[in-house]
């Protein structure tokens, strides 16, 4: 197909690097080496991921105490900025200045 296009049209139509009839990119020695290195790295990662660090018994609720303490710390920090309670008498006390029972 590329041979026919090149013989008949004397070139690749449109942009030569994108599209349906694009020119294939040359694969260099460095590209092959990089691909090989990436595949080796991926295989090593799969090897280490496939072996668990802890057993299932050790993993079960191993961080429960730490998470509970962290949650308590978050709750305490939330309530530190909470304003003090105010009663209605504090808001309306200025209205009762002259009110007495004797009148």
C-alpha positions as CSV (number, residue, x, y, z in Angstrom):
1,X,0.0,0.0,0.0
2,X,2.8,2.4,0.9
3,X,4.7,1.3,-2.2
4,X,1.6,2.0,-4.4
5,X,1.1,5.4,-2.8
6,X,4.7,6.4,-3.2
7,X,4.8,5.3,-6.8
8,X,1.6,6.9,-7.9
9,X,1.4,10.0,-5.8
10,X,5.0,10.8,-5.2
11,X,4.5,11.3,-1.5
12,X,2.2,10.8,1.5
13,X,-1.0,12.8,1.4
14,X,-1.5,15.3,4.2
15,X,0.7,15.3,7.3
16,X,3.3,12.5,7.0
17,X,3.3,11.5,10.8
18,X,-0.4,11.4,11.5
19,X,-3.5,9.9,9.9
20,X,-4.5,6.7,8.2
21,X,-1.8,6.8,5.5
22,X,1.1,8.0,7.7
23,X,4.7,7.3,7.3
24,X,5.8,4.6,9.8
25,X,8.4,5.8,12.3
26,X,11.8,4.1,12.3
27,X,12.5,2.1,15.4
28,X,16.0,2.8,16.7
29,X,18.4,0.9,18.9
30,X,17.8,3.3,21.8
31,X,14.0,2.9,21.6
32,X,14.5,-0.9,21.8
33,X,16.8,-0.5,24.8
34,X,14.3,1.8,26.6
35,X,11.4,-0.6,26.0
36,X,13.5,-3.5,27.3
37,X,14.4,-1.5,30.5
38,X,10.8,-0.5,31.1
39,X,9.7,-4.2,30.7
40,X,12.4,-5.3,33.2
41,X,11.4,-2.6,35.7
42,X,7.7,-3.7,35.3
43,X,8.6,-7.3,35.9
44,X,10.6,-6.5,39.0
45,X,7.7,-4.4,40.3
46,X,5.3,-7.3,39.7
47,X,7.7,-9.6,41.6
48,X,7.7,-7.4,44.7
49,X,4.0,-6.6,44.6
50,X,3.1,-10.3,44.4
51,X,4.8,-11.0,47.7
52,X,3.0,-9.6,50.8
53,X,4.9,-7.8,53.5
54,X,2.6,-9.0,56.2
55,X,0.4,-12.1,56.6
56,X,-3.4,-11.7,56.5
57,X,-3.5,-12.2,60.3
58,X,-0.9,-9.5,60.9
59,X,-2.6,-7.1,58.4
60,X,-6.1,-7.5,60.0
61,X,-6.6,-4.4,62.2
62,X,-2.9,-3.6,62.5
63,X,-3.5,0.1,62.4
64,X,-6.8,0.3,64.3
65,X,-5.3,2.0,67.4
66,X,-3.3,4.5,65.3
67,X,-6.4,5.4,63.2
68,X,-8.5,5.8,66.3
69,X,-5.9,8.2,67.9
70,X,-5.7,10.1,64.6
71,X,-9.5,10.4,64.5
72,X,-9.6,11.7,68.1
73,X,-7.0,14.2,67.2
74,X,-9.0,15.5,64.3
75,X,-12.1,15.7,66.4
76,X,-10.3,17.7,69.1
77,X,-8.9,20.1,66.5
78,X,-12.4,20.6,65.1
79,X,-13.7,21.6,68.5
80,X,-10.9,23.9,69.4
81,X,-12.1,26.5,67.0
82,X,-15.8,26.1,68.0
83,X,-17.2,29.2,69.7
84,X,-18.4,29.1,73.3
85,X,-22.0,28.5,74.1
86,X,-24.2,31.6,74.4
87,X,-27.5,31.7,76.1
88,X,-30.5,33.9,75.2
89,X,-30.1,35.8,78.5
90,X,-26.7,37.0,77.3
91,X,-28.2,38.4,74.1
92,X,-31.3,39.9,75.7
93,X,-29.9,41.1,79.0
94,X,-29.7,44.7,77.8
95,X,-33.5,44.8,77.5
96,X,-34.1,44.1,81.2
97,X,-32.2,47.1,82.6
98,X,-35.2,49.1,83.9
99,X,-37.7,46.3,84.5
100,X,-38.6,45.8,88.2
101,X,-41.4,43.9,90.0
102,X,-42.3,46.7,92.4
103,X,-44.0,48.9,89.9
